[in-house]
Amino acid sequence: MRQLPIGVALLALALAGCGEKEQTAGAKKVDAKAWESSSTAFAADGWKGGDKAAWEAQMRLRAQGQNEYSRSAPVAPAAEPTKTQ
């Protein structure tokens, strides 16, 4: 009676190993250039699909928006204290 659950567990384990799908290398996918994608609802304003220069300008603008030095407000120089008499 005690051997039945162990036997069922071993059988299930053996069958699970046989159910693995074969892993083969598929055809190599060639990606399109980033600027050649079609315009979608997710495209940023000012970007035209297929225009490499517009894509590069949009990437520079996006990177500049993540630059902490350009995002922070410039600090005004401290005013010199005035002498009181």
HELIX and SHEET records of a PDB file:
HELIX    1   1 GLN A    3  CYS A   18  1                                  16    
HELIX    2   2 ALA A   34  GLU A   36  5                                   3    
HELIX    3   3 LYS A   52  GLY A   65  1                                  14    
HELIX    4   4 GLU A   68  ARG A   71  1                                   4    
END                                                                             
